[in-house]
Amino acid sequence: MARLRLVALTLSLGWFLSVFGAPARAESLRELADFAGVRDNVLVGYGLVVGLDGSGDQTMQTPFTTQSLTNMFSQLGIAIPPGTNMQLRNVAGVMVTADLPPFSAPGQRIDVVVSSIGNARSLRGGTLLMTPLKGADGATYALAQGNLLIGGAGAEAGGSSVQINQQASGRIAGGAVVEREVPLQLGANGGLLELQLKTADFGTAERAVRAINQEFGRPVAAARNARTIQLRGPENENDRVSFMARVERVYVTPTDAPAKVIINARTGSVVLNGRVTLKPAAVAHGNLSVVIDTEFGVSQPAPFGDGETAVVPDSEISIQQQQGSLQFVEGADLMEVVDALNALGATPQELMSILEALKASGALRAELEII
């Protein structure tokens, strides 16, 4: 019998009872929220990888690689005659991406990801030449250069080839040097700070405000909406850092997430959270299958006749329908819901339709989200 494919299916029943049967666990605000402005910034740049073993771009089909080489040579004082056809196979044009952490200072190193944008077969053994990494404002915040680490592997011979993982992209640990920091002034407006919850929830925001004010013994926090909490911190920078660290150490018990069922239509996965319940309902389902079987025979004419030998197809079509009976389903908690749906013996694809029908009938007490 097909079983309901749940993410939690690989866990034991004891784990379910200990997690979903216990009250919500208190978490520090460091896990639940972030200070406004304290975030990563994405960087991107275009560069060249050289030193490839004949696995680079085919320059006739990737003119941007040839143009980049010509521009680089001109900056190095090397003049390439116009119209020169450079048949190079050890160079590849790449895009370089990186995340610039908050408070990064000039001289610090960050990791970069290098990805081919041409028809290079592999970047293994290549070296990234100096590549400026720019932010959304067009300014250069880091310079990347170094030897690539490729996780994939491949080989080919005699027209046959084999490949493991991706060889057209790789990483350089600490491959970029920060050249400019992102300006960030926390509490510049009279020491005012904003704490943003990662998940907007009025109940969690209320509990966070109450816990922060209780920690400091005075009203320093006020909720602006379900996500943002305004804090009145010290104007002195050193005292403000201590204030923010103390806020992050405050423990808050978040409110339970609303009941939700996630359906992945591409993979057939169905995920339920612990608040999903089922009101009494009756469900019937069955499978309809159509089988077409074709056999080919030979029609042989009589001796000395004028006919010709011909192939005669003989097709047989049958329709089978699995009988379905009404089955009662109900569940007051997650385990009862899982048992009720498993008892239907439906495949994941059938369960998607059943869950949609239960939602439409009002029996499924949860939000249905299809991704």
Rosetta blueprint (number, residue, H / E / L):
1 M L
2 A L
3 R L
4 L L
5 R L
6 L L
7 V H
8 A H
9 L H
10 T H
11 L L
12 S L
13 L H
14 G H
15 W H
16 F H
17 L H
18 S H
19 V H
20 F H
21 G L
22 A L
23 P L
24 A L
25 R L
26 A L
27 E E
28 S E
29 L H
30 R H
31 E H
32 L H
33 A E
34 D E
35 F E
36 A L
37 G L
38 V L
39 R L
40 D L
41 N E
42 V E
43 L E
44 V E
45 G E
46 Y E
47 G E
48 L E
49 V E
50 V E
51 G L
52 L L
53 D L
54 G L
55 S L
56 G L
57 D L
58 Q L
59 T L
60 M L
61 Q L
62 T L
63 P H
64 F H
65 T H
66 T H
67 Q H
68 S H
69 L H
70 T H
71 N H
72 M H
73 F H
74 S H
75 Q H
76 L L
77 G L
78 I L
79 A L
80 I L
81 P L
82 P L
83 G L
84 T L
85 N L
86 M L
87 Q L
88 L L
89 R L
90 N L
91 V E
92 A E
93 G E
94 V E
95 M E
96 V E
97 T E
98 A E
99 D E
100 L E
101 P L
102 P L
103 F L
104 S L
105 A L
106 P L
107 G L
108 Q L
109 R E
110 I E
111 D E
112 V E
113 V E
114 V E
115 S E
116 S E
117 I L
118 G L
119 N L
120 A L
121 R L
122 S L
123 L L
124 R L
125 G L
126 G L
127 T E
128 L E
129 L E
130 M E
131 T E
132 P E
133 L E
134 K E
135 G L
136 A L
137 D L
138 G L
139 A L
140 T E
141 Y E
142 A E
143 L E
144 A E
145 Q E
146 G E
147 N E
148 L L
149 L E
150 I L
151 G L
152 G L
153 A E
154 G E
155 A E
156 E E
157 A E
158 G L
159 G L
160 S E
161 S E
162 V E
163 Q E
164 I E
165 N L
166 Q L
167 Q L
168 A L
169 S E
170 G E
171 R E
172 I E
173 A E
174 G E
175 G E
176 A E
177 V E
178 V E
179 E L
180 R L
181 E L
182 V L
183 P L
184 L L
185 Q L
186 L L
187 G L
188 A L
189 N L
190 G L
191 G L
192 L E
193 L E
194 E E
195 L E
196 Q E
197 L E
198 K L
199 T L
200 A L
201 D L
202 F H
203 G H
204 T H
205 A H
206 E H
207 R H
208 A H
209 V H
210 R H
211 A H
212 I H
213 N H
214 Q H
215 E H
216 F H
217 G L
218 R L
219 P L
220 V L
221 A E
222 A E
223 A E
224 R L
225 N L
226 A L
227 R L
228 T E
229 I E
230 Q E
231 L E
232 R E
233 G L
234 P L
235 E L
236 N L
237 E H
238 N H
239 D H
240 R H
241 V H
242 S H
243 F H
244 M H
245 A H
246 R H
247 V H
248 E H
249 R L
250 V L
251 Y E
252 V E
253 T L
254 P L
255 T L
256 D L
257 A L
258 P L
259 A L
260 K E
261 V E
262 I E
263 I E
264 N E
265 A L
266 R L
267 T L
268 G L
269 S E
270 V E
271 V E
272 L E
273 N L
274 G L
275 R L
276 V L
277 T E
278 L E
279 K E
280 P E
281 A E
282 A E
283 V E
284 A L
285 H L
286 G L
287 N L
288 L E
289 S E
290 V E
291 V E
292 I E
293 D E
294 T E
295 E E
296 F E
297 G E
298 V E
299 S E
300 Q L
301 P L
302 A L
303 P L
304 F L
305 G L
306 D L
307 G L
308 E L
309 T L
310 A E
311 V E
312 V E
313 P E
314 D E
315 S E
316 E E
317 I E
318 S E
319 I E
320 Q E
321 Q E
322 Q L
323 Q L
324 G L
325 S L
326 L L
327 Q E
328 F E
329 V E
330 E E
331 G E
332 A L
333 D L
334 L H
335 M H
336 E H
337 V H
338 V H
339 D H
340 A H
341 L H
342 N H
343 A H
344 L L
345 G L
346 A L
347 T L
348 P H
349 Q H
350 E H
351 L H
352 M H
353 S H
354 I H
355 L H
356 E H
357 A H
358 L H
359 K H
360 A H
361 S H
362 G L
363 A L
364 L E
365 R E
366 A L
367 E E
368 L E
369 E E
370 I E
371 I L
